[in-house]
């Protein structure tokens, strides 16, 4: 697979110049946020899963993914959720099934059979993604799907979060090494190869890029001192997130 790497590896100076520039006609904050989520490949994937899918949320964190069953756009009350994480999060008590374990080393006994999986900002914490994806393929049925996103390989060259914070812009992780638990920054081609070897076909691949919404999110993030909105704006500006949509081969 010949995939173009992001050309948007901005310098600290370039990013600060953009952060300091005005936005002539920003969208209202709620509209910008909701459309960012609705257009996000992860949410689009989840909202369009087949009827009665059972979603395995690997590295569930707070459990926020489960909220999209009722919220935003149309509801998907038919979906069921299984969470896996090292601990419970704020919303994980609402999952149909939840397992506290490290899936790299333990495969839980599922009461429900997962049909699909989401690995959101998770695979970069795994020591061996190829082995992990093979384990995921063994869990899912033939025709089952998965969505994976992670910080792209170019993020090792982005400014650090402290570079940006020191200039008065409160953001979360930006440079790959801002998070000491990250293992390695993988290219789309590397992760695609691992997935193919594990038994998946690639149905979609890319970088999350929304320049228009990035400007509006930046405006409201700065105006309202909202770290989340500002961080998402910076992630969009720098094409921070790489993603794959996978289907398990028959």
C-alpha positions as CSV (number, residue, x, y, z in Angstrom):
1,X,0.0,0.0,0.0
2,X,1.5,3.3,-1.1
3,X,0.3,5.9,1.3
4,X,1.2,9.6,1.3
5,X,2.7,10.9,4.6
6,X,1.3,14.2,6.0
7,X,3.1,17.2,4.6
8,X,1.7,19.1,7.6
9,X,4.6,18.7,10.0
10,X,4.4,22.3,11.2
11,X,7.2,24.0,13.2
12,X,6.6,25.7,16.6
13,X,6.7,29.1,14.9
14,X,4.2,28.1,12.2
15,X,1.8,26.6,14.8
16,X,2.0,29.7,17.1
17,X,1.4,32.0,14.1
18,X,-1.8,30.0,13.3
19,X,-2.9,30.0,16.9
20,X,-2.5,33.7,17.1
21,X,-4.4,34.5,13.9
22,X,-8.1,35.5,13.9
23,X,-11.0,33.6,12.5
24,X,-13.3,35.9,10.6
25,X,-16.6,33.9,10.8
26,X,-16.3,31.0,13.3
27,X,-19.1,28.5,13.6
28,X,-20.9,28.5,16.9
29,X,-19.0,26.4,19.4
30,X,-21.7,23.7,19.8
31,X,-22.1,23.4,16.0
32,X,-18.3,23.2,15.4
33,X,-17.9,20.5,18.1
34,X,-20.9,18.4,17.0
35,X,-19.9,18.4,13.4
36,X,-16.3,17.6,14.2
37,X,-17.5,14.5,16.0
38,X,-20.0,13.6,13.4
39,X,-17.4,13.9,10.6
40,X,-14.8,12.0,12.7
41,X,-14.0,8.6,11.0
42,X,-14.3,6.9,14.4
43,X,-17.9,8.1,15.1
44,X,-18.9,7.6,11.4
45,X,-17.7,4.0,11.7
46,X,-19.6,3.4,14.9
47,X,-22.8,5.0,13.8
48,X,-22.8,2.9,10.6
49,X,-22.1,-0.6,12.0
50,X,-24.6,-3.3,11.0
51,X,-27.8,-3.8,13.0
52,X,-27.2,-5.4,16.5
53,X,-23.4,-5.2,16.4
54,X,-21.5,-5.9,19.6
55,X,-18.7,-3.4,19.9
56,X,-15.5,-4.3,21.7
57,X,-14.0,-1.1,23.0
58,X,-10.3,-1.9,23.6
59,X,-8.7,0.6,26.0
60,X,-12.1,2.0,26.9
61,X,-10.7,4.8,29.1
62,X,-13.6,6.9,30.4
63,X,-16.1,4.9,28.4
64,X,-17.2,8.0,26.4
65,X,-17.5,5.9,23.2
66,X,-20.6,4.2,24.7
67,X,-22.4,7.6,24.8
68,X,-22.7,7.8,21.0
69,X,-25.4,5.1,21.2
70,X,-27.9,7.7,22.3
71,X,-26.1,11.0,21.5
72,X,-25.4,12.9,18.3
73,X,-27.1,12.5,15.0
74,X,-29.3,9.4,15.0
75,X,-29.5,6.9,17.9
76,X,-28.1,3.4,17.7
77,X,-29.9,1.7,20.6
78,X,-29.4,-1.7,19.0
79,X,-25.6,-1.6,19.6
80,X,-24.1,-3.4,22.6
81,X,-20.8,-2.5,24.2
82,X,-18.0,-4.6,25.8
83,X,-15.2,-2.7,27.4
84,X,-11.7,-3.7,28.1
85,X,-9.3,-1.5,30.2
86,X,-6.9,-1.6,33.1
87,X,-9.5,0.1,35.3
88,X,-13.1,1.4,35.3
89,X,-13.7,4.8,33.8
90,X,-16.4,7.4,34.5
91,X,-19.0,5.8,32.1
92,X,-17.9,2.2,31.9
93,X,-20.5,1.1,34.3
94,X,-23.1,1.5,31.5
95,X,-21.4,-1.1,29.3
96,X,-23.2,-4.4,28.8
97,X,-20.0,-6.2,29.7
98,X,-16.7,-4.9,31.1
99,X,-13.4,-6.6,31.7
100,X,-10.4,-5.2,33.7
101,X,-7.4,-6.8,32.1
102,X,-4.5,-6.3,29.7
103,X,-5.7,-7.8,26.4
104,X,-2.0,-8.2,25.4
105,X,-1.7,-10.9,27.9
106,X,-5.2,-12.1,28.9
107,X,-8.2,-13.0,26.7
108,X,-11.3,-12.7,28.8
109,X,-14.3,-15.0,28.6
110,X,-16.9,-13.0,26.8
111,X,-20.5,-13.4,27.7
112,X,-21.4,-11.6,24.4
113,X,-19.6,-12.3,21.2
114,X,-17.8,-9.2,19.9
115,X,-18.6,-8.6,16.2
116,X,-16.6,-5.4,15.8
117,X,-13.9,-3.4,17.7
118,X,-12.7,0.1,18.3
119,X,-9.1,0.9,19.4
120,X,-9.1,4.6,19.9
121,X,-5.6,6.1,20.6
122,X,-4.6,2.8,22.1
123,X,-2.3,0.8,19.7
124,X,0.6,3.2,20.3
125,X,0.8,1.9,23.8
126,X,1.1,-1.7,22.7
127,X,4.6,-3.3,22.6
128,X,3.9,-5.5,19.6
129,X,1.0,-4.3,17.4
130,X,1.4,-7.2,15.0
131,X,0.8,-9.8,17.7
132,X,-2.0,-7.7,19.2
133,X,-3.8,-7.4,15.9
134,X,-3.6,-11.1,15.4
135,X,-5.2,-11.6,18.8
136,X,-7.9,-9.2,17.9
137,X,-8.5,-11.1,14.6
138,X,-8.9,-14.3,16.6
139,X,-11.6,-12.7,18.8
140,X,-13.7,-11.3,15.9
141,X,-15.8,-13.4,13.5
142,X,-15.1,-13.6,9.8
143,X,-16.4,-10.4,8.3
144,X,-16.1,-8.6,11.6
145,X,-14.6,-5.1,11.5
146,X,-12.3,-2.9,13.5
147,X,-11.4,0.8,13.6
148,X,-8.0,1.9,14.8
149,X,-6.6,5.4,15.3
150,X,-3.2,6.5,16.7
151,X,-0.7,9.4,16.6
152,X,0.9,9.4,13.1
153,X,4.6,8.7,12.7
154,X,5.2,12.4,11.8
155,X,4.1,13.4,15.4
156,X,7.7,12.7,16.6
157,X,8.7,15.9,14.8
158,X,5.9,18.1,16.0
159,X,6.4,20.8,18.7
160,X,6.0,19.5,22.3
161,X,2.9,20.4,24.3
162,X,5.2,22.5,26.6
163,X,6.5,24.5,23.7
164,X,2.9,25.6,23.0
165,X,1.8,25.9,26.6
166,X,4.7,28.2,27.4
167,X,3.2,30.6,25.0
168,X,-0.2,30.6,26.7
169,X,-2.1,28.0,24.7
170,X,-3.3,25.1,27.0
171,X,-3.2,21.9,25.0
172,X,-2.7,18.2,25.7
173,X,-0.3,15.8,24.0
174,X,1.1,17.0,20.6
175,X,4.6,15.6,20.2
176,X,4.5,11.7,20.3
177,X,6.9,11.7,23.2
178,X,4.8,14.0,25.3
179,X,3.3,10.8,26.6
180,X,5.9,8.6,28.2
181,X,3.7,5.5,27.8
182,X,3.8,5.6,24.0
183,X,5.9,2.8,22.5
184,X,6.5,3.7,18.9
185,X,5.0,6.0,16.2
186,X,3.9,3.8,13.3
187,X,3.3,4.9,9.7
188,X,0.0,4.0,8.0
189,X,1.9,1.6,5.8
190,X,3.5,-0.2,8.8
191,X,0.2,-0.5,10.6
192,X,-1.6,-1.6,7.4
193,X,1.0,-4.3,6.9
194,X,0.6,-5.6,10.5
195,X,-3.2,-5.7,10.0
196,X,-2.9,-7.6,6.7
197,X,-0.6,-10.2,8.2
198,X,-3.0,-10.6,11.1
199,X,-5.8,-11.5,8.7
200,X,-7.6,-8.2,8.0
201,X,-8.4,-6.4,4.8
202,X,-8.0,-2.6,4.7
203,X,-11.3,-0.8,3.8
204,X,-10.2,2.7,4.6
205,X,-7.0,4.5,5.7
206,X,-6.0,8.1,6.2
207,X,-5.3,11.1,8.4
208,X,-8.0,13.2,10.0
209,X,-7.9,16.6,8.3
210,X,-10.7,19.2,8.8
211,X,-9.1,22.6,8.1
212,X,-12.4,24.6,8.2
213,X,-13.5,23.1,11.5
214,X,-10.0,23.4,13.0
215,X,-10.3,27.2,12.7
216,X,-13.6,27.4,14.6
217,X,-12.5,24.9,17.3
218,X,-9.3,27.0,17.7
219,X,-11.4,30.2,18.1
220,X,-13.6,28.8,20.8
221,X,-10.9,26.8,22.5
222,X,-8.9,30.0,23.0
223,X,-11.9,32.3,23.8
224,X,-13.4,29.9,26.4
225,X,-10.1,28.5,27.7
226,X,-11.3,25.1,26.7
227,X,-8.3,22.7,26.6
228,X,-10.3,19.9,24.8
229,X,-11.5,22.1,21.9
230,X,-8.1,23.8,21.5
231,X,-6.3,20.4,21.5
232,X,-8.7,19.0,18.9
233,X,-8.1,22.0,16.7
234,X,-4.3,21.6,17.0
235,X,-4.6,17.9,16.2
236,X,-6.6,18.7,13.1
237,X,-4.2,21.4,12.0
238,X,-1.2,19.0,12.3
239,X,-3.0,15.8,11.0
240,X,-2.1,14.3,14.3
241,X,-4.4,11.2,14.0
242,X,-3.9,8.3,11.6
243,X,-6.6,5.7,11.2
244,X,-7.5,2.4,9.6
245,X,-10.8,0.6,9.0
246,X,-10.4,-3.1,8.8
247,X,-12.5,-6.2,7.9
248,X,-11.5,-9.6,9.0
249,X,-11.0,-11.9,6.0
250,X,-13.2,-15.0,5.6
